[in-house]
Amino acid sequence: MLAIVNPFDPRAVLFAKHAQHVVLVQFPIALLMTAVGFDIAGERLKIPALATVAPYNLGVVAVATIPNVITGILAWQGQLEGHKLRGILLQHLVMALVSSMLIWLAWWLRPRDARRSVRLPVELLAVLAIGLTAHPGGFLGGVNLPG
């Protein structure tokens, strides 16, 4: 018989083996895409308010990568009990670290690259990297499975 878990039980939420990572990961993905969109739109449409908001969004995204990496490592430890990573899980971890570094680099470059010659390609590369991280993550979480 299938055990029904109470969704309002704090123990079910806090001690699920990987639930925190699955929930937390959505925030920086959406906020990064929004920040890059604001940056591009602010420059193209000459709306200073959008260009002003972009670095704040990037800063929040950069900080949000920290709990995401931590909960991802905790999920790995909880699910696989520390066994060596390989295959799609290793790809997911490597891409997550690359994505996180690119996000931090984009945030760091923001005040240093006024002409956007380096910053915009790094931001777009970060969006691509986070997409390449999320895709295998969907398979790991069961979202992209058939049926």
The 8 nearest C-alpha neighbors of each residue, nearest first, counted from 0:
[[1, 2, 3, 4, 5, 6, 11, 15],
 [2, 0, 3, 4, 5, 6, 11, 15],
 [3, 1, 4, 0, 5, 11, 6, 8],
 [2, 4, 1, 5, 6, 0, 11, 8],
 [5, 3, 6, 2, 11, 8, 7, 1],
 [4, 6, 8, 7, 3, 11, 9, 12],
 [7, 5, 8, 4, 11, 12, 9, 3],
 [8, 6, 5, 9, 12, 11, 4, 10],
 [7, 9, 11, 5, 10, 6, 12, 4],
 [10, 8, 12, 11, 13, 7, 6, 14],
 [9, 11, 13, 12, 8, 14, 15, 7],
 [12, 10, 8, 9, 14, 15, 13, 6],
 [13, 11, 9, 10, 14, 15, 8, 18],
 [14, 12, 10, 11, 15, 9, 19, 18],
 [13, 15, 10, 11, 12, 16, 18, 9],
 [14, 16, 18, 17, 11, 12, 13, 19],
 [15, 17, 77, 74, 14, 18, 78, 73],
 [18, 16, 74, 19, 20, 15, 21, 77],
 [19, 17, 21, 15, 20, 16, 22, 12],
 [20, 18, 22, 21, 17, 23, 70, 13],
 [19, 21, 70, 23, 22, 18, 17, 71],
 [20, 22, 18, 19, 24, 23, 17, 25],
 [21, 23, 19, 20, 24, 25, 18, 26],
 [24, 22, 20, 25, 21, 19, 26, 67],
 [23, 25, 26, 22, 21, 20, 67, 27],
 [26, 24, 28, 23, 27, 22, 29, 21],
 [25, 27, 29, 28, 24, 23, 30, 63],
 [28, 26, 30, 60, 29, 31, 25, 63],
 [29, 27, 31, 25, 26, 30, 32, 24],
 [28, 30, 32, 27, 26, 31, 33, 25],
 [29, 31, 33, 27, 32, 28, 34, 26],
 [32, 30, 34, 33, 28, 29, 27, 60],
 [31, 33, 35, 29, 30, 34, 36, 28],
 [32, 34, 30, 36, 31, 35, 37, 29],
 [35, 33, 53, 31, 37, 56, 36, 32],
 [36, 34, 38, 32, 37, 33, 39, 31],
 [35, 37, 33, 39, 34, 38, 40, 32],
 [38, 36, 34, 40, 49, 35, 39, 53],
 [39, 37, 35, 50, 41, 53, 36, 40],
 [38, 40, 36, 42, 41, 37, 43, 35],
 [41, 39, 43, 37, 42, 44, 38, 36],
 [42, 40, 50, 49, 46, 38, 45, 39],
 [41, 43, 45, 39, 40, 44, 38, 50],
 [44, 42, 40, 45, 41, 39, 46, 38],
 [43, 45, 46, 40, 41, 42, 39, 47],
 [44, 46, 42, 41, 43, 47, 40, 50],
 [47, 45, 41, 44, 48, 49, 42, 50],
 [46, 48, 50, 49, 41, 51, 45, 42],
 [49, 47, 51, 50, 46, 52, 41, 53],
 [50, 48, 41, 37, 52, 51, 47, 46],
 [49, 51, 41, 38, 47, 53, 48, 52],
 [50, 52, 48, 49, 53, 47, 54, 55],
 [51, 53, 49, 55, 50, 54, 48, 56],
 [52, 54, 34, 56, 38, 50, 55, 37],
 [55, 53, 57, 56, 52, 58, 106, 109],
 [56, 54, 58, 57, 53, 52, 59, 51],
 [55, 57, 59, 53, 34, 58, 54, 60],
 [58, 56, 54, 60, 55, 59, 106, 34],
 [59, 57, 55, 61, 56, 60, 106, 54],
 [58, 60, 56, 62, 61, 57, 63, 55],
 [59, 61, 63, 57, 27, 58, 62, 31],
 [62, 60, 58, 103, 64, 63, 59, 102],
 [61, 63, 59, 64, 60, 65, 58, 66],
 [64, 62, 60, 65, 61, 66, 59, 27],
 [63, 65, 67, 61, 62, 66, 99, 68],
 [64, 66, 63, 67, 68, 62, 69, 61],
 [67, 65, 69, 68, 64, 70, 63, 23],
 [68, 66, 64, 70, 65, 69, 24, 71],
 [67, 69, 71, 65, 66, 70, 64, 72],
 [70, 68, 66, 72, 71, 67, 73, 65],
 [69, 71, 73, 20, 67, 72, 68, 66],
 [72, 70, 68, 74, 69, 73, 20, 67],
 [71, 73, 75, 69, 74, 70, 76, 68],
 [72, 74, 70, 76, 75, 71, 77, 69],
 [75, 73, 17, 77, 71, 72, 76, 78],
 [76, 74, 72, 78, 73, 77, 79, 71],
 [75, 77, 80, 81, 73, 74, 79, 78],
 [78, 76, 74, 80, 75, 16, 79, 73],
 [77, 79, 75, 76, 80, 74, 16, 17],
 [80, 78, 81, 82, 76, 75, 77, 74],
 [79, 81, 76, 77, 82, 78, 75, 74],
 [80, 82, 76, 79, 83, 75, 77, 78],
 [83, 81, 79, 80, 84, 76, 75, 78],
 [82, 84, 81, 85, 79, 89, 80, 75],
 [85, 83, 89, 88, 82, 86, 81, 75],
 [86, 84, 89, 88, 87, 83, 90, 82],
 [87, 85, 89, 88, 90, 84, 91, 135],
 [86, 88, 90, 89, 91, 135, 85, 139],
 [89, 87, 91, 90, 86, 85, 84, 92],
 [88, 90, 85, 92, 84, 91, 86, 87],
 [91, 89, 87, 93, 88, 92, 94, 86],
 [92, 90, 88, 94, 89, 132, 93, 95],
 [91, 93, 95, 89, 94, 90, 88, 96],
 [94, 92, 90, 96, 95, 91, 89, 97],
 [93, 95, 97, 132, 91, 96, 92, 98],
 [96, 94, 92, 98, 93, 97, 132, 91],
 [95, 97, 99, 93, 94, 98, 100, 92],
 [98, 96, 94, 100, 99, 95, 101, 93],
 [99, 97, 95, 101, 128, 129, 96, 100],
 [98, 100, 96, 102, 97, 101, 64, 95],
 [99, 101, 103, 97, 102, 98, 104, 96],
 [102, 100, 104, 98, 125, 103, 99, 105],
 [103, 101, 105, 99, 104, 100, 61, 125],
 [102, 104, 106, 100, 61, 101, 105, 107],
 [105, 103, 101, 107, 102, 106, 108, 100],
 [106, 104, 102, 108, 107, 103, 122, 121],
 [105, 107, 103, 109, 104, 57, 108, 58],
 [106, 108, 104, 105, 109, 103, 110, 111],
 [109, 107, 111, 105, 106, 110, 112, 118],
 [108, 110, 106, 111, 107, 112, 105, 118],
 [111, 109, 108, 112, 113, 107, 106, 54],
 [110, 112, 108, 109, 113, 107, 118, 114],
 [113, 111, 115, 114, 108, 110, 109, 118],
 [112, 114, 115, 111, 110, 109, 116, 118],
 [115, 113, 116, 112, 117, 118, 111, 119],
 [116, 114, 118, 112, 113, 117, 119, 109],
 [117, 115, 114, 118, 119, 112, 120, 113],
 [118, 116, 115, 120, 119, 121, 112, 108],
 [117, 119, 115, 121, 120, 108, 116, 105],
 [118, 120, 122, 121, 115, 117, 123, 116],
 [121, 119, 123, 122, 118, 117, 124, 116],
 [120, 122, 124, 118, 119, 123, 105, 125],
 [123, 121, 119, 125, 124, 120, 105, 118],
 [124, 122, 126, 120, 125, 121, 119, 127],
 [123, 125, 121, 127, 126, 122, 120, 128],
 [124, 126, 128, 122, 101, 123, 127, 98],
 [127, 125, 123, 129, 124, 128, 130, 122],
 [128, 126, 124, 130, 125, 129, 131, 123],
 [129, 127, 125, 131, 98, 130, 126, 124],
 [128, 130, 132, 126, 131, 98, 127, 133],
 [131, 129, 133, 127, 132, 128, 134, 126],
 [130, 132, 128, 129, 134, 133, 127, 94],
 [133, 131, 129, 94, 130, 91, 95, 134],
 [132, 134, 136, 130, 131, 135, 129, 137],
 [133, 135, 137, 136, 131, 132, 130, 138],
 [136, 134, 138, 137, 133, 91, 132, 87],
 [137, 135, 133, 139, 134, 138, 140, 91],
 [138, 136, 142, 140, 135, 143, 134, 139],
 [139, 137, 143, 141, 135, 136, 140, 142],
 [138, 140, 136, 137, 141, 135, 88, 142],
 [141, 139, 137, 138, 142, 136, 21, 143],
 [140, 142, 138, 144, 139, 143, 137, 136],
 [141, 143, 137, 140, 144, 138, 139, 136],
 [144, 142, 138, 137, 141, 145, 140, 134],
 [143, 145, 141, 142, 138, 146, 137, 140],
 [146, 144, 143, 142, 141, 138, 137, 140],
 [145, 144, 143, 142, 141, 138, 137, 140]]
